Amino acid sequence: MAAKSEFDPQLIISHKFPESTYSYTERDAALYALGIGACSKDALDNKELKYVYHPDGQQSVEVLPTFAALFSMGLQSEIAKIPGLDFDPRLLLHGQQYIEMYKPLPSHGCLLNKATVAGLHDKGKAAVLEIEILSYEKESGVLLCMNRMAVYLRGAGGFSKSSQPYSFTKYSSNQTLAYKIPRSQPFAVFEDCTQSSQALLYRLSGDYNPLHSDPMVAEIAGFSRPILHGLCTLGFAVRAIIKSICRGEQKMIKNISGRFLLHVYPGETLITEMWIEDLRVVYQVKVKERNRAVLSGVVTLDRLSSSL
Ligand SMILES: CCCCCCC[C@@H](O)CC(=O)SCCNC(=O)CCNC(=O)[C@H](O)C(C)(C)COP(=O)(O)OP(=O)(O)OC[C@H]1O[C@@H](n2cnc3c(N)ncnc32)[C@H](O)[C@@H]1OP(=O)(O)O
């Protein structure tokens, strides 16, 4: 690994990513839905079957909003190529994710992605790098969604030259996605089991980071075994909100944000607690076996279900 002195914040924030394309089919959307646990409790669940199957005569499967987060997965290899960014990829953790939906996702498509560096922060023991990706339907040019993700690069901090810690944010409104969880009783609670093979299934949707499949890589990264993808946990949480608050209507979801607080091991039970504040659903996911919070955030809806 190169010496830390090669870390160059100005070079990093001025980096230009090449435009990229992302194509998907109905099969990809269905495989993703299974990867985040759809229909795992009940294969005939009439609120979730639509994500993986459509009867003859119906047009196509429906797509979960968190599928949008996959559009940016190709950037994982691009991050490693950013000049001036010196880090050990085995120590990278997904820190935060923010998604804005502008249109319901079609069941298949070809997208054009435009990515920029949105932030860089020196946390001393780590660097936090934020990337923003706008995804357009390639043919029509229509903007479908925006993803902003923060990666937590353990061991890459401490690059600030002055006494002021270095912090660059292009979009100040979203720098921290850490939320205060209400003290009141949650409006709804949803429990779901992940499978011990969950990460092996989820990775087929496009995140092949060996942290989630290779015991040796997981050990180097500081875990006793491979951990679950953060976006898989986020998918479970948003499914819980769609089932408990949106009455199965995924198109009600406008924005999704979450901060990954702690790793999840495949096979653990996820408990999603939800509070409604106007059109916002504040949520927290806990791992039942360890009674620890692993994810928290807010989902914004375009309306509330009339039956609530
Ligand atoms: C472009 C394509 C990219 C795709 C990338 C995705 C690839 C995937 O394959 C990788 C994954 O899915 S990894 C699995 C999911 N993520 C995780 O499990 C991480 C869980 N979180 C943790 O372990 C800790 O919160 C941890 C370790 C993150 C932080 O804990 P601590 O070190 O104890 O931090 P702490 O002392 O509490 O805070 C230090 C400063 O960092 C900020 N911070 C904390 N958690 C953060 C987080 N999750 N995201 C962003 N920033 C975070 C704190 O605010 C603090 O900053 P400040 O001092 O300024 O307040």
The ligand as a Gaussian input file, in Angstrom:
#p B3LYP/6-31G(d) Opt

LIG

0 1
 C      -19.897000       3.519000      -4.794000
 C      -20.173000       2.099000      -4.448000
 C      -19.796000       1.865000      -3.043000
 C      -20.401000       0.641000      -2.449000
 C      -19.912000       0.393000      -1.110000
 C      -20.608000      -0.731000      -0.415000
 C      -19.806000      -1.996000      -0.438000
 C      -20.425000      -3.054000       0.453000
 O      -20.112000      -4.319000      -0.075000
 C      -19.841000      -2.902000       1.854000
 C      -20.819000      -3.197000       2.896000
 O      -21.982000      -3.433000       2.677000
 S      -20.227000      -3.161000       4.522000
 C      -21.642000      -3.660000       5.494000
 C      -22.526000      -2.542000       5.901000
 N      -21.889000      -1.562000       6.761000
 C      -21.581000      -1.858000       8.067000
 O      -21.764000      -2.962000       8.538000
 C      -20.989000      -0.743000       8.903000
 C      -21.706000      -0.654000      10.234000
 N      -21.214000       0.489000      10.996000
 C      -20.140000       0.397000      11.834000
 O      -19.567000      -0.662000      11.982000
 C      -19.695000       1.640000      12.532000
 O      -20.766000       2.560000      12.562000
 C      -18.484000       2.331000      11.827000
 C      -17.279000       1.389000      11.847000
 C      -18.833000       2.698000      10.367000
 C      -18.155000       3.621000      12.561000
 O      -17.969000       3.316000      13.928000
 P      -16.842000       4.037000      14.771000
 O      -15.526000       3.866000      14.106000
 O      -16.998000       3.590000      16.187000
 O      -17.258000       5.565000      14.564000
 P      -17.562000       6.656000      15.667000
 O      -16.406000       6.789000      16.593000
 O      -18.920000       6.425000      16.242000
 O      -17.648000       7.970000      14.767000
 C      -16.487000       8.515000      14.160000
 C      -16.930000       9.561000      13.157000
 O      -17.464000       8.899000      12.000000
 C      -18.843000       9.257000      11.806000
 N      -19.575000       8.036000      11.494000
 C      -19.860000       7.028000      12.353000
 N      -20.549000       6.063000      11.725000
 C      -20.704000       6.473000      10.440000
 C      -21.364000       5.907000       9.329000
 N      -22.008000       4.735000       9.391000
 N      -21.352000       6.593000       8.158000
 C      -20.728000       7.797000       8.071000
 N      -20.085000       8.384000       9.116000
 C      -20.082000       7.726000      10.272000
 C      -19.308000       9.849000      13.139000
 O      -20.362000      10.785000      12.932000
 C      -18.047000      10.468000      13.667000
 O      -17.859000      11.725000      13.044000
 P      -17.732000      13.044000      13.950000
 O      -16.553000      12.775000      14.842000
 O      -17.522000      14.141000      12.977000
 O      -19.033000      13.114000      14.693000

